Amino acid sequence: MISFWGSIFGASAQKSFTNATVDDFEQMLKKDTVQLLDVRTLKEFADGHLNGSVCIDVYNPEFMKLATAQLKKDRPVAVYCRSGKRSAMAAQQLSEAGYQVTNLRGGILAWIEKKKPIVKE
């Protein structure tokens, strides 16, 4: 019985996306093929976001429907949020749907701490 529960919990604990440092994430964004996704609220997005990002709130019940309508599976997805927790959740959902996903470790807070540029609306 232990192996049964272990396999269930072990399978759900596995991640199928990559976590990247700010510098690695920035290098990834220099590639033309990368789709940049901000999974925070629209208000957070308006307060400051990475240039070229699309905002889809991961807590929106329609998140996956909206994401699959806007993102192409044949191009990598770079995802971020405020601190990295929501984006890890989104990255897991997207990777399970067949996307190649990289999550920004530490989120936009880490990005700003490294004095990287953001856009404000």
VMD Tcl script that builds the backbone (N, CA, C; Angstrom):
set m [mol new atoms 363]
animate dup $m
set s [atomselect $m all]
$s set {name element resname resid chain x y z} {
  {N N MET 1 A 0.816 -1.199 0.000}
  {CA C MET 1 A 0.000 0.000 0.000}
  {C C MET 1 A 0.857 1.259 0.000}
  {N N ILE 2 A 1.982 1.213 0.660}
  {CA C ILE 2 A 2.851 2.389 0.707}
  {C C ILE 2 A 3.334 2.756 -0.694}
  {N N SER 3 A 3.712 1.750 -1.474}
  {CA C SER 3 A 4.189 2.063 -2.820}
  {C C SER 3 A 3.088 2.675 -3.685}
  {N N PHE 4 A 1.835 2.236 -3.463}
  {CA C PHE 4 A 0.719 2.828 -4.196}
  {C C PHE 4 A 0.607 4.315 -3.886}
  {N N TRP 5 A 0.549 4.674 -2.592}
  {CA C TRP 5 A 0.441 6.084 -2.204}
  {C C TRP 5 A 1.695 6.851 -2.589}
  {N N GLY 6 A 2.824 6.203 -2.444}
  {CA C GLY 6 A 4.077 6.870 -2.821}
  {C C GLY 6 A 4.104 7.210 -4.297}
  {N N SER 7 A 3.586 6.287 -5.118}
  {CA C SER 7 A 3.579 6.574 -6.555}
  {C C SER 7 A 2.593 7.673 -6.899}
  {N N ILE 8 A 1.464 7.712 -6.196}
  {CA C ILE 8 A 0.486 8.776 -6.451}
  {C C ILE 8 A 1.055 10.125 -6.044}
  {N N PHE 9 A 1.564 10.215 -4.824}
  {CA C PHE 9 A 2.095 11.498 -4.358}
  {C C PHE 9 A 3.392 11.847 -5.063}
  {N N GLY 10 A 4.192 10.847 -5.382}
  {CA C GLY 10 A 5.440 11.103 -6.101}
  {C C GLY 10 A 5.173 11.653 -7.483}
  {N N ALA 11 A 4.178 11.112 -8.156}
  {CA C ALA 11 A 3.855 11.570 -9.506}
  {C C ALA 11 A 3.346 13.002 -9.490}
  {N N SER 12 A 2.544 13.337 -8.485}
  {CA C SER 12 A 1.999 14.691 -8.450}
  {C C SER 12 A 3.053 15.711 -8.024}
  {N N ALA 13 A 4.110 15.258 -7.361}
  {CA C ALA 13 A 5.137 16.182 -6.886}
  {C C ALA 13 A 6.170 16.481 -7.978}
  {N N GLN 14 A 6.197 15.696 -9.031}
  {CA C GLN 14 A 7.171 15.916 -10.094}
  {C C GLN 14 A 6.810 17.162 -10.875}
  {N N LYS 15 A 7.852 17.885 -11.275}
  {CA C LYS 15 A 7.595 19.044 -12.117}
  {C C LYS 15 A 8.139 18.762 -13.502}
  {N N SER 16 A 7.491 19.278 -14.488}
  {CA C SER 16 A 7.940 19.042 -15.849}
  {C C SER 16 A 8.230 20.372 -16.538}
  {N N PHE 17 A 8.666 21.337 -15.740}
  {CA C PHE 17 A 9.083 22.624 -16.277}
  {C C PHE 17 A 10.421 22.983 -15.649}
  {N N THR 18 A 11.053 24.019 -16.172}
  {CA C THR 18 A 12.359 24.453 -15.685}
  {C C THR 18 A 12.221 25.736 -14.887}
  {N N ASN 19 A 12.968 25.834 -13.805}
  {CA C ASN 19 A 13.078 27.087 -13.067}
  {C C ASN 19 A 14.364 27.766 -13.506}
  {N N ALA 20 A 14.301 29.068 -13.769}
  {CA C ALA 20 A 15.475 29.798 -14.242}
  {C C ALA 20 A 15.795 30.971 -13.323}
  {N N THR 21 A 17.081 31.269 -13.203}
  {CA C THR 21 A 17.500 32.464 -12.495}
  {C C THR 21 A 17.140 33.677 -13.338}
  {N N VAL 22 A 17.227 34.851 -12.753}
  {CA C VAL 22 A 16.933 36.083 -13.489}
  {C C VAL 22 A 17.818 36.188 -14.728}
  {N N ASP 23 A 19.110 35.947 -14.574}
  {CA C ASP 23 A 20.026 36.079 -15.714}
  {C C ASP 23 A 19.720 35.066 -16.816}
  {N N ASP 24 A 19.427 33.825 -16.432}
  {CA C ASP 24 A 19.089 32.811 -17.437}
  {C C ASP 24 A 17.759 33.129 -18.127}
  {N N PHE 25 A 16.800 33.623 -17.347}
  {CA C PHE 25 A 15.495 34.000 -17.888}
  {C C PHE 25 A 15.673 35.145 -18.891}
  {N N GLU 26 A 16.497 36.127 -18.537}
  {CA C GLU 26 A 16.749 37.257 -19.432}
  {C C GLU 26 A 17.378 36.785 -20.742}
  {N N GLN 27 A 18.315 35.844 -20.670}
  {CA C GLN 27 A 18.936 35.311 -21.882}
  {C C GLN 27 A 17.903 34.587 -22.741}
  {N N MET 28 A 17.020 33.855 -22.096}
  {CA C MET 28 A 15.975 33.133 -22.818}
  {C C MET 28 A 15.075 34.098 -23.582}
  {N N LEU 29 A 14.773 35.248 -22.968}
  {CA C LEU 29 A 13.875 36.224 -23.585}
  {C C LEU 29 A 14.464 36.871 -24.838}
  {N N LYS 30 A 15.747 36.733 -25.044}
  {CA C LYS 30 A 16.383 37.310 -26.234}
  {C C LYS 30 A 16.082 36.501 -27.488}
  {N N LYS 31 A 15.533 35.304 -27.313}
  {CA C LYS 31 A 15.178 34.458 -28.458}
  {C C LYS 31 A 13.815 34.897 -28.995}
  {N N ASP 32 A 13.710 35.030 -30.283}
  {CA C ASP 32 A 12.478 35.485 -30.930}
  {C C ASP 32 A 11.297 34.535 -30.737}
  {N N THR 33 A 11.583 33.276 -30.502}
  {CA C THR 33 A 10.518 32.286 -30.441}
  {C C THR 33 A 9.807 32.226 -29.086}
  {N N VAL 34 A 10.362 32.857 -28.068}
  {CA C VAL 34 A 9.810 32.748 -26.709}
  {C C VAL 34 A 8.533 33.566 -26.542}
  {N N GLN 35 A 7.554 32.940 -25.904}
  {CA C GLN 35 A 6.296 33.607 -25.559}
  {C C GLN 35 A 6.380 33.951 -24.071}
  {N N LEU 36 A 6.207 35.215 -23.728}
  {CA C LEU 36 A 6.352 35.676 -22.349}
  {C C LEU 36 A 4.984 35.849 -21.707}
  {N N LEU 37 A 4.763 35.159 -20.595}
  {CA C LEU 37 A 3.466 35.127 -19.941}
  {C C LEU 37 A 3.566 35.591 -18.488}
  {N N ASP 38 A 2.790 36.619 -18.158}
  {CA C ASP 38 A 2.649 37.130 -16.794}
  {C C ASP 38 A 1.337 36.575 -16.263}
  {N N VAL 39 A 1.381 35.858 -15.137}
  {CA C VAL 39 A 0.166 35.211 -14.630}
  {C C VAL 39 A -0.414 35.925 -13.403}
  {N N ARG 40 A -0.058 37.196 -13.233}
  {CA C ARG 40 A -0.604 37.998 -12.125}
  {C C ARG 40 A -1.928 38.635 -12.543}
  {N N THR 41 A -2.486 39.429 -11.646}
  {CA C THR 41 A -3.725 40.140 -11.947}
  {C C THR 41 A -3.444 41.285 -12.916}
  {N N LEU 42 A -4.487 41.794 -13.542}
  {CA C LEU 42 A -4.320 42.926 -14.459}
  {C C LEU 42 A -3.800 44.164 -13.733}
  {N N LYS 43 A -4.211 44.370 -12.476}
  {CA C LYS 43 A -3.716 45.506 -11.709}
  {C C LYS 43 A -2.212 45.371 -11.463}
  {N N GLU 44 A -1.771 44.186 -11.066}
  {CA C GLU 44 A -0.337 43.955 -10.857}
  {C C GLU 44 A 0.429 44.177 -12.163}
  {N N PHE 45 A -0.131 43.686 -13.243}
  {CA C PHE 45 A 0.477 43.832 -14.560}
  {C C PHE 45 A 0.649 45.317 -14.904}
  {N N ALA 46 A -0.402 46.104 -14.678}
  {CA C ALA 46 A -0.359 47.539 -14.983}
  {C C ALA 46 A 0.658 48.273 -14.116}
  {N N ASP 47 A 0.889 47.786 -12.908}
  {CA C ASP 47 A 1.857 48.415 -12.000}
  {C C ASP 47 A 3.295 48.189 -12.436}
  {N N GLY 48 A 3.523 47.238 -13.330}
  {CA C GLY 48 A 4.864 46.983 -13.850}
  {C C GLY 48 A 5.003 45.550 -14.313}
  {N N HIS 49 A 5.508 45.374 -15.531}
  {CA C HIS 49 A 5.672 44.041 -16.098}
  {C C HIS 49 A 6.871 44.006 -17.032}
  {N N LEU 50 A 7.262 42.825 -17.422}
  {CA C LEU 50 A 8.347 42.665 -18.375}
  {C C LEU 50 A 7.827 43.014 -19.767}
  {N N ASN 51 A 8.651 43.721 -20.509}
  {CA C ASN 51 A 8.277 44.163 -21.844}
  {C C ASN 51 A 7.938 42.975 -22.744}
  {N N GLY 52 A 6.813 43.075 -23.428}
  {CA C GLY 52 A 6.407 42.047 -24.375}
  {C C GLY 52 A 5.587 40.920 -23.776}
  {N N SER 53 A 5.257 41.032 -22.502}
  {CA C SER 53 A 4.504 39.943 -21.869}
  {C C SER 53 A 3.000 40.077 -22.089}
  {N N VAL 54 A 2.345 38.935 -22.072}
  {CA C VAL 54 A 0.900 38.829 -22.148}
  {C C VAL 54 A 0.428 38.471 -20.741}
  {N N CYS 55 A -0.675 39.073 -20.300}
  {CA C CYS 55 A -1.170 38.819 -18.948}
  {C C CYS 55 A -2.403 37.925 -18.980}
  {N N ILE 56 A -2.298 36.783 -18.293}
  {CA C ILE 56 A -3.438 35.896 -18.078}
  {C C ILE 56 A -3.363 35.470 -16.616}
  {N N ASP 57 A -4.292 35.924 -15.812}
  {CA C ASP 57 A -4.317 35.635 -14.377}
  {C C ASP 57 A -4.515 34.136 -14.145}
  {N N VAL 58 A -3.563 33.522 -13.476}
  {CA C VAL 58 A -3.634 32.075 -13.238}
  {C C VAL 58 A -4.822 31.697 -12.355}
  {N N TYR 59 A -5.334 32.638 -11.561}
  {CA C TYR 59 A -6.496 32.346 -10.719}
  {C C TYR 59 A -7.829 32.506 -11.453}
  {N N ASN 60 A -7.786 32.968 -12.698}
  {CA C ASN 60 A -8.998 33.034 -13.507}
  {C C ASN 60 A -9.440 31.598 -13.796}
  {N N PRO 61 A -10.695 31.267 -13.537}
  {CA C PRO 61 A -11.163 29.900 -13.801}
  {C C PRO 61 A -10.972 29.473 -15.261}
  {N N GLU 62 A -10.853 30.436 -16.148}
  {CA C GLU 62 A -10.671 30.152 -17.579}
  {C C GLU 62 A -9.194 30.197 -17.990}
  {N N PHE 63 A -8.280 30.148 -17.015}
  {CA C PHE 63 A -6.845 30.310 -17.305}
  {C C PHE 63 A -6.365 29.414 -18.449}
  {N N MET 64 A -6.574 28.124 -18.339}
  {CA C MET 64 A -6.058 27.216 -19.363}
  {C C MET 64 A -6.736 27.440 -20.712}
  {N N LYS 65 A -8.007 27.749 -20.709}
  {CA C LYS 65 A -8.714 28.025 -21.964}
  {C C LYS 65 A -8.114 29.263 -22.630}
  {N N LEU 66 A -7.896 30.319 -21.846}
  {CA C LEU 66 A -7.304 31.549 -22.374}
  {C C LEU 66 A -5.865 31.320 -22.831}
  {N N ALA 67 A -5.111 30.581 -22.030}
  {CA C ALA 67 A -3.703 30.328 -22.358}
  {C C ALA 67 A -3.574 29.521 -23.643}
  {N N THR 68 A -4.366 28.469 -23.778}
  {CA C THR 68 A -4.248 27.646 -24.981}
  {C C THR 68 A -4.740 28.387 -26.228}
  {N N ALA 69 A -5.616 29.376 -26.033}
  {CA C ALA 69 A -6.082 30.173 -27.171}
  {C C ALA 69 A -5.008 31.154 -27.632}
  {N N GLN 70 A -4.115 31.564 -26.717}
  {CA C GLN 70 A -3.128 32.588 -27.054}
  {C C GLN 70 A -1.708 32.068 -27.255}
  {N N LEU 71 A -1.394 30.915 -26.679}
  {CA C LEU 71 A -0.025 30.399 -26.743}
  {C C LEU 71 A 0.089 29.263 -27.747}
  {N N LYS 72 A 1.237 29.224 -28.421}
  {CA C LYS 72 A 1.500 28.168 -29.393}
  {C C LYS 72 A 2.341 27.084 -28.733}
  {N N LYS 73 A 1.947 25.833 -28.941}
  {CA C LYS 73 A 2.663 24.717 -28.314}
  {C C LYS 73 A 4.041 24.488 -28.917}
  {N N ASP 74 A 4.267 24.955 -30.130}
  {CA C ASP 74 A 5.554 24.716 -30.771}
  {C C ASP 74 A 6.592 25.790 -30.436}
  {N N ARG 75 A 6.250 26.699 -29.527}
  {CA C ARG 75 A 7.189 27.741 -29.091}
  {C C ARG 75 A 7.302 27.706 -27.569}
  {N N PRO 76 A 8.512 27.898 -27.023}
  {CA C PRO 76 A 8.679 27.868 -25.568}
  {C C PRO 76 A 7.934 29.012 -24.880}
  {N N VAL 77 A 7.506 28.753 -23.643}
  {CA C VAL 77 A 6.791 29.736 -22.840}
  {C C VAL 77 A 7.650 30.084 -21.633}
  {N N ALA 78 A 7.863 31.378 -21.424}
  {CA C ALA 78 A 8.555 31.892 -20.240}
  {C C ALA 78 A 7.488 32.530 -19.370}
  {N N VAL 79 A 7.348 32.053 -18.135}
  {CA C VAL 79 A 6.256 32.495 -17.275}
  {C C VAL 79 A 6.794 33.090 -15.978}
  {N N TYR 80 A 6.096 34.138 -15.496}
  {CA C TYR 80 A 6.491 34.756 -14.231}
  {C C TYR 80 A 5.278 35.330 -13.514}
  {N N CYS 81 A 5.459 35.593 -12.236}
  {CA C CYS 81 A 4.439 36.240 -11.408}
  {C C CYS 81 A 5.163 37.179 -10.444}
  {N N ARG 82 A 4.612 37.412 -9.286}
  {CA C ARG 82 A 5.240 38.311 -8.315}
  {C C ARG 82 A 6.475 37.668 -7.677}
  {N N SER 83 A 6.300 36.451 -7.127}
  {CA C SER 83 A 7.397 35.824 -6.385}
  {C C SER 83 A 7.810 34.455 -6.907}
  {N N GLY 84 A 7.089 33.924 -7.858}
  {CA C GLY 84 A 7.423 32.625 -8.431}
  {C C GLY 84 A 6.474 31.498 -8.066}
  {N N LYS 85 A 5.572 31.725 -7.129}
  {CA C LYS 85 A 4.661 30.657 -6.700}
  {C C LYS 85 A 3.511 30.451 -7.684}
  {N N ARG 86 A 2.839 31.530 -8.046}
  {CA C ARG 86 A 1.731 31.399 -9.009}
  {C C ARG 86 A 2.242 30.939 -10.368}
  {N N SER 87 A 3.396 31.452 -10.755}
  {CA C SER 87 A 3.927 31.059 -12.063}
  {C C SER 87 A 4.352 29.594 -12.071}
  {N N ALA 88 A 4.815 29.069 -10.937}
  {CA C ALA 88 A 5.140 27.639 -10.868}
  {C C ALA 88 A 3.869 26.811 -11.042}
  {N N MET 89 A 2.782 27.283 -10.447}
  {CA C MET 89 A 1.498 26.596 -10.589}
  {C C MET 89 A 1.051 26.635 -12.064}
  {N N ALA 90 A 1.178 27.794 -12.692}
  {CA C ALA 90 A 0.808 27.926 -14.104}
  {C C ALA 90 A 1.736 27.089 -14.979}
  {N N ALA 91 A 3.024 27.100 -14.665}
  {CA C ALA 91 A 4.004 26.333 -15.441}
  {C C ALA 91 A 3.673 24.849 -15.401}
  {N N GLN 92 A 3.266 24.358 -14.249}
  {CA C GLN 92 A 2.900 22.951 -14.125}
  {C C GLN 92 A 1.694 22.631 -15.006}
  {N N GLN 93 A 0.685 23.479 -14.946}
  {CA C GLN 93 A -0.519 23.246 -15.763}
  {C C GLN 93 A -0.186 23.275 -17.251}
  {N N LEU 94 A 0.608 24.246 -17.646}
  {CA C LEU 94 A 0.971 24.382 -19.061}
  {C C LEU 94 A 1.836 23.217 -19.534}
  {N N SER 95 A 2.796 22.817 -18.706}
  {CA C SER 95 A 3.657 21.705 -19.116}
  {C C SER 95 A 2.869 20.408 -19.226}
  {N N GLU 96 A 1.899 20.216 -18.333}
  {CA C GLU 96 A 1.041 19.035 -18.418}
  {C C GLU 96 A 0.188 19.049 -19.682}
  {N N ALA 97 A -0.055 20.247 -20.225}
  {CA C ALA 97 A -0.823 20.381 -21.465}
  {C C ALA 97 A 0.067 20.306 -22.710}
  {N N GLY 98 A 1.363 20.086 -22.503}
  {CA C GLY 98 A 2.252 19.886 -23.641}
  {C C GLY 98 A 3.143 21.055 -24.018}
  {N N TYR 99 A 3.152 22.108 -23.226}
  {CA C TYR 99 A 4.008 23.260 -23.494}
  {C C TYR 99 A 5.393 23.062 -22.885}
  {N N GLN 100 A 6.401 23.652 -23.520}
  {CA C GLN 100 A 7.752 23.685 -22.962}
  {C C GLN 100 A 7.846 24.982 -22.157}
  {N N VAL 101 A 7.952 24.881 -20.834}
  {CA C VAL 101 A 7.802 26.038 -19.959}
  {C C VAL 101 A 9.025 26.266 -19.082}
  {N N THR 102 A 9.382 27.558 -18.943}
  {CA C THR 102 A 10.418 27.982 -18.009}
  {C C THR 102 A 9.808 29.004 -17.068}
  {N N ASN 103 A 10.005 28.793 -15.776}
  {CA C ASN 103 A 9.475 29.660 -14.729}
  {C C ASN 103 A 10.592 30.554 -14.181}
  {N N LEU 104 A 10.282 31.830 -13.986}
  {CA C LEU 104 A 11.254 32.762 -13.394}
  {C C LEU 104 A 11.283 32.559 -11.885}
  {N N ARG 105 A 12.373 31.999 -11.376}
  {CA C ARG 105 A 12.525 31.777 -9.937}
  {C C ARG 105 A 12.599 33.124 -9.223}
  {N N GLY 106 A 11.723 33.324 -8.254}
  {CA C GLY 106 A 11.696 34.579 -7.511}
  {C C GLY 106 A 10.793 35.630 -8.126}
  {N N GLY 107 A 10.251 35.349 -9.304}
  {CA C GLY 107 A 9.303 36.242 -9.955}
  {C C GLY 107 A 9.846 37.623 -10.283}
  {N N ILE 108 A 8.904 38.543 -10.498}
  {CA C ILE 108 A 9.288 39.899 -10.881}
  {C C ILE 108 A 10.025 40.604 -9.740}
  {N N LEU 109 A 9.804 40.162 -8.502}
  {CA C LEU 109 A 10.547 40.752 -7.375}
  {C C LEU 109 A 12.044 40.498 -7.531}
  {N N ALA 110 A 12.414 39.294 -7.927}
  {CA C ALA 110 A 13.827 38.980 -8.167}
  {C C ALA 110 A 14.357 39.759 -9.368}
  {N N TRP 111 A 13.519 39.907 -10.389}
  {CA C TRP 111 A 13.875 40.662 -11.598}
  {C C TRP 111 A 14.208 42.110 -11.238}
  {N N ILE 112 A 13.329 42.727 -10.453}
  {CA C ILE 112 A 13.518 44.125 -10.041}
  {C C ILE 112 A 14.739 44.255 -9.127}
  {N N GLU 113 A 14.925 43.287 -8.245}
  {CA C GLU 113 A 16.079 43.304 -7.338}
  {C C GLU 113 A 17.393 43.320 -8.115}
  {N N LYS 114 A 17.403 42.655 -9.266}
  {CA C LYS 114 A 18.603 42.629 -10.128}
  {C C LYS 114 A 18.670 43.855 -11.043}
  {N N LYS 115 A 17.748 44.804 -10.812}
  {CA C LYS 115 A 17.704 46.062 -11.561}
  {C C LYS 115 A 17.489 45.859 -13.062}
  {N N LYS 116 A 16.660 44.881 -13.384}
  {CA C LYS 116 A 16.285 44.630 -14.773}
  {C C LYS 116 A 15.091 45.506 -15.121}
  {N N PRO 117 A 14.929 45.880 -16.387}
  {CA C PRO 117 A 13.873 46.815 -16.776}
  {C C PRO 117 A 12.464 46.230 -16.723}
  {N N ILE 118 A 11.511 47.086 -16.343}
  {CA C ILE 118 A 10.099 46.740 -16.404}
  {C C ILE 118 A 9.372 47.878 -17.111}
  {N N VAL 119 A 8.156 47.581 -17.558}
  {CA C VAL 119 A 7.311 48.554 -18.242}
  {C C VAL 119 A 6.111 48.840 -17.342}
  {N N LYS 120 A 5.763 50.106 -17.202}
  {CA C LYS 120 A 4.575 50.483 -16.425}
  {C C LYS 120 A 3.572 51.131 -17.344}
  {N N GLU 121 A 2.274 50.830 -17.124}
  {CA C GLU 121 A 1.233 51.403 -17.972}
  {C C GLU 121 A 0.544 52.530 -17.251}
}
mol reanalyze $m
mol bondsrecalc $m
mol representation Tube
mol addrep $m
